[in-house]
Amino acid sequence: MDLFTDRTDAGRRLAERLEHLRGADVVVLGLPRGGVPVAYEVATALRAPLDVLVVRKLGVPFQPELAMGAIGEEGVRVLDKQLVVRLGIDEDRVRSVEARERAVLDDRLARLRAGRDAVPLDGRTAVVVDDGIATGATASVACRVARLRGAARVVLAVPVLPADRVDGFPDADELVAVLAPRDLMAVGQYYRHFEATPDDEVVRLLDEAARQRGAAEVVDAEVVDAEVVDAEVVDAEVVDAEVVVPADGHQLGAHLAVPGHPTGMVLFAHGSGSSRHSRRNRFVAGALNEAGIGTLLLDLLTQGEEDDRATVFDIPLLAGRLLAATDWVATQPRLASLPIGYFGASTGAGAALVAAADAGRRVFAVVSRGGRPDLAGDRLPEVTAPTLLVVGGADEEVLELNRSARARLRCPSELAVVPGATHLFEEPGALAEVSRLAGDWFRTHLDRTDASTDGGQERVR
């Protein structure tokens, strides 16, 4: 019988079957805990980011071992509605079970990610990896969660699974396995060493994968200074790297992406509870990059500051950090001559508008996504940059705050309402519409030769 030595051996052999994905826009997702050592080897071979995908079963209240659904992070929920109706389980009881399981899920994610945000999946290929499949229930739910998080394609990859499950995963676009025995009774029987994987080992592997990935990005992007401290952008065709931006004595993490022959630079100010790894902002940034616009996704606060609720809402502080990043961009030879725009989300929108008021003519355009421009307060009339406010039609409270804030603006402005969209623009096509609106706005206004606008509208898309 063909056996794997351990999960490392299994991961390397599995990676050989996934060579066709090398060079694609892939994210490898390990199912904790045993799937992560396997996924680590796959991610290393494919030079792809590694993350965990944690799912929790939603058990029937009076029969917990029977699953009526499952949950994933960011509010994702998969529910067997037919079973729920058949068993007469009302929504209140479903919510009660979900609340209990989500607390467990959030706690586990906090321990495993250790402060890191989820790797964005929007428009990418998600490779879901476990150390093997017996029944396949968890793997199927994990594939569905990956797709609900925005993955354009889902590949399920395992070292071993039963032969009768080879064609039994409709939730995956592709299934890849090394072994498919007919007599599989337990996954562990196909490993010589199959000890439990502790949480500490999962965290170590995620840290090591992130370190390797960051180092590779710095080298590939030709960013000077291997420590990426105050990195200088050289005259390369494309830059895609983690950099560090100095601001009032702190070193702020940032992700810099510059396409060939950029026409402008957009600095992102994320909202409370988010970071430069925000999958939504990265999705929008990717669209801007494709349109020929450079982007800088910036952490406005240090990790310690993010735990202080007062600091999170300190708009003058956040605006000052954004201005420091604007000054940093001006020191980079390839970027210094590019017109600047700001993109703010949530509280970051208020910070972007205050920074734009201070920067004056240095900033050519501002876009807010589901933002809180009202937090800019008395500084709103001082903004001169053309400003686009994008709000979900179903985000009624924030929509009214945006209308009130826009009434105080004296610059050219528009309010674009995306019908049916909620605060996080999670509905199908909603975030793509935000990207299109932002791209059109920046392409129009990051043009030094034409500062005119037909603003003064409220548009329902």
N, C-alpha and C positions, 0 to 999 in steps of 0.2 A: 504493500500500500504506500503510495506517495505521501510523504509527510513534510510539513514545514518545520524547520528547526524552531522558530519562534515567530513573533509578530514582525520583527524586523526582516527576517527572511521572506515572510509572506508578502510584506509590503514591497520589497524589491522585485519579487517575481510578478506581483500584480502590476507594478509600474511598467514592466516590459510589455504587458498587454495593452497599455494605455499610451504607447509612444505616438500613436496617431493624433493625440491631443497636444503634443508638444508645440508650443508657439501659438496656440489658441488662447482666447481670453477665458482662462479657467480659474475657478476657485475650488480647492479641495476641502471637503467638509467631513471631518471624522466624527463618528458617533461614539461619545464617551461611554465607558472609558477605553475598552479594549480596541475600538476602532481607530483611536488616535495614533498609536505607534505605527499602525499599518498606513494610515493616511499621511503621516510624516514622511515616510519613504517615498510615497507617490508624489507628494508636493515637491520634495527635493529633486526627484528625477524630472519632473515636468517644469521645474522652476516657477511654480505657481504658489500663490498665497495659501496658507493653511488656517482653517478655523474649525470650531466645533459646531455641531448642530445638535442641540438638546431638544428632545421632545418628551412630553409627559402624557401618559394615557389618562383619559377621562373615564373613570369607571362608573358603571350604573350605581346610583346611590344605595340600592338594596342588594346589589350583587357586584361589588367592586372589581372582581376579577374579569367581568365582562365589560369590554370597552364600548362606550357609546361615541367615542371620538378621541381626539388628541389635540394638544396645543404646542405651539412653538413660540419663540420670542417675537417681540414687536406686535403682540396682539393676535398672532395667527391662530386660528381655531379651525379644526376639521371636525365636522359633526355628522354622524350617521342619523340623518333626520328621520328616515323610515323606522329605525329602531326606537328612537326617542318617542315618536308618535305611537308606535305599537305598544310600548311599555307605559305610556301615559305620564311621561316625565315632563313637568312644566319647566318653563324657562328659568324661573327662580331657582329651582333645584340644580339645573344645569350650571347656572352662574355660581352657585355655592360650591359645587365640585370644582369648577374652573378656578375660582378664587383660591381655593386650598392648593390645587396643583400648580397654579401659577406662582404662588409664593415659594413652593419647593423649586420650581424651574428657575426663578429669578435668583434664588440663593445659590443654586448650583452654577449658574452662569457667572455670577459674581466671583465665585471661588475659582472657576476654571479660566475665565478671561482675565482676571486680576486687573480690572480697569480698562481693558481694551474694548473698543466698539466692535460690533460685528463687521466682518468684511462684506462690502456691498456685493449683491448678486444681480442687480438690475442689468438685464441684457446679456449676461454672461453664461458660460457653461458651468453648472454646478456638478462636481464629481462627489457623490455621496459614498463614503467608504466605511465599512465595518470589518471586523475580523472574521466574519462568516455569517451565514444565514441558516437558521433552522426552520422557523415558521414563516419569516418574512414580514410579519405584521409591523414591526418597528421600522424596517427599511422602507416599506411602502408609505407609511405616514411621513417619514423623513423626506422622501422624494416629493410628496405633495407640499410639505412645508417649504422646501427649497423653491418650488415653483411659485407658491404664493408670495414668497419674498422677492420675486421678480426675475428668477433665473429663466433665460430664454430656452435653455436645453438642460436636461437632467440626465446624468449618467450614473447608474448604480454600479459600484465596483467592489467586489469581495474576493478574497482568496478561495473560499469554498462555499458551495450551496448545494442543496439536493438536486439531482438531475431533473426531477419533476417540476422544479421551479424555474427552469431556464426560460420558459416562455410565459411565466406567470407574474410579470411585473409591469402591468399597463401604465403605472404611474411614472415609469422611467422611459426615456426616449431610447436608451441603450443600456444593455446589461453586459458587464464584463466580469468574467470569473476565471480563475486558474484551474480549479478542480470542480467537477460536478458529479460526485459519486451517487450511485443508486441507493446505497445502504447507509446514508448519513443519519446517525442517531443523535449526535451532539457535535458541535463545532470543535470542541477541544480534542476529540479523538484524532483529528488531522494535524495536531501540533505535538511536537516532542516536549516543548515547554509552553505551558499555557497558564502561567500564574496571573492572578488579578493585577490590573494596572491601577496604582494609586493615583489620587487626584494630583499629588505633587509631581508625578511623572508627566501627567497630561499638561500641567502648567509649564514644566520645563521644556517639553517638546514644542509647545506653542511659542514660548519665548525664543527658543533657538531658531525656529522657522522664521519668526518675524525678524530676528537679527540677520539671518542669512539673506532674507528677501530684501531688507533695507540696504545691506551692503551691495547686493547685486544691482539694485536700482541706481545706487550712487555711481557705481562703475559704468553701467550702461549709459547713464545720462551724461557722463563726462563732466561731473560737477567737481570743481577743485576743492580739495581738503577732505581727506578720507573720513574725518570725524564729523563732517557735515555741520560744523559750527560756523555760522556766518558764511555759508558757502557762496562762492562767486560763480555766477553763470558764465560759462565760456561760450564762444561762438559756435554752437553745435546746431545741427538741423533740428533735432528734437531733444527736449529735456523732460524727464519724468522722474522726480526724485524727492526724497525727504530732505528738508533743509531746516535750519534753525535761524530764527529771526530775533535779533536783540531788541528789547523794549524795556525801558526804565529799570535796567539792572537785571532783567529776567531773560531767559532764553526760551522763546516760544516755538513749539513744534509746528511745522507747516509742510504742506505738500505742494510742490511746484511742478506745473506742467506747461511747457511752451512748445507749440507746434512749429513747424518750419514756416518762416516768413510771417510771424504773427502780426495782426493788425491792431491789437490792443491787449491790455491786461485787466483782468477782473479779480478783485480781492474778495474772498468770501468771509463773512462774519456769521458764524453759526450761533444757534440759540442755546438757551439753557438746557443742560442735560445732554448736549451733543458735543462733537469734536470735529477735527479735520477729517476723521474717518466716516462721517455721516454718509450713509449710502445714498440719501436723497441729494445732498449737495454734490457728491461725487458723480452722480448720474447727470445732473445739470452741467457740472464742470466738463464732463466728457463730451457732452453735446456742443459746448462752447469751443472746446479744443478742436473738434471736427470742423467747426465753422471758422477756424483759423485764429481763435482768440486764446491767449495764454491765461492761466488761472493760478491763483495762490490760495489754497484752503488753509486757514490759519486757526490755531488754538489761541483764543484771546486770553485765556487764563491758564495758569499753571495747574498741575494736578491737585496741589493742596488748596488753591483758591477755589477750585470747582466745588469743593465740599462746603463752602461758606455761602449760604443762600443770599446774604446781603451783597456779596461780591458779584454773584451771578447777575444781579439786577443793578449793578453799579454802571449805569450807561456812560457817564463821563470817563470812567476807567477803561471800559471796553472801547470806546471811541478813541481814546488816547493810544491804545495798543494798535488799533487799526491804522491810525496815522503814522505810528512808528514803522509799521510794515510798508506803508506807502513810501516813507523815506528810504527804507531798505531797498525797495524795488528801484528807486532812483539811483542807487549806488551800483546797480548791476549794469555793466556796459551794454549788454544786448537788450535790456529792458528799459533803460532810462528814457528813451525817446518815445516810448509807447504811451498812448492815451490811457488813462486809468478809469475803471468803473468799479462800483461796489455792488455786491450781491449779499443781502441780509436775510436771515431766516429767524422767525420768532423774535426774541429779544435782540438778536443781532441786527435786525432791521432798524431798531431805534438807534443802536450804536453806529450803524452805517450812515444814517442821516445826520447825526451830530458830527461825525467825522467829515462828512461832505460839507456841512456848514463851515467847519473850521478850515477845510482844505480849499474852499472857494473854487476858482477856475482850474485847479489841479485835477479835479474829478469831473469827468465828462458825462457820467450817467450812473443812476442807482436803480436797482431792481430789488423789490421785497417779495419774498415767497411766504405766504401765510404769516406775515410778520406783525410786529407791534410797533408801527411807526409812531403811534401816540406816545411812546416812551421817550421820544425826542423832545416832547413838550414845547417850550418856548423857542427852541432852536429851529423849529420847522419853517418859519417864514424866512430864515436866513439861508436855506438851501437854494443853490443856483443850478445844480445839475438836474437835467430832465429825469423825472422819477416815475417808475412804473410800479404800481402796487398790484400784486397778483394774489387773489383770495379765492378759496373754495366757496361755492355757492351755498353749501350746507354748513359752512362755518359761520353761523349767523352772528355770534357775538363779536368775533374778530372782524367780520365784514363791516359791522357798524363802526367799530373803532377805526378801521381804515378809511371809511367815508369821512368821519370826523377829522382825522388827521389830514386827509387830502384837502379838506376845506381850508386848512391853515397854511398849506404850501403856496408859495408865490412863484415857484418855478413851473415850467411846463410839466404836466403830469397826466397820467391816465390810471384808471382803476380797471383792471381786467378780472372778471369773475368767471371762474371755471365751473360750469353747472354741475351740481351733484357731488362736487369734491368736498371732502372734509379737511380738517386742519392739516393732516399729514400727506394729503394728496395720494392716498394709497389705492384709490379706485383705478381700474384699468384705463390706461391712456392719460390719466390726470397729470402725472409727473412729466410725461412726454410733452403735454401741452404747455406746462410751465417752461420747459426747456425751449420750446419753439418761441414762446412769447419773449423770454429773456434773450434768446439769440437774435431775434428781430430787433429788439430794443437796443442791444449793445452794438449790433452791426450798423444801425442807423446813427447812433449818437457817439460812438467811439470813432468818429470821422471828423478830423480837425477842419475839413473843408466845408462841412455843412452842419452847423449847430442848430438849424431850424427844426421845428417840430409842429405837428398838428395836434398837440396835446389838448387837454381840457375835456376828455371824454370818460365815460364809464362804459366799458364793453363787456357784454356777455358773450363768451366764446361759443 
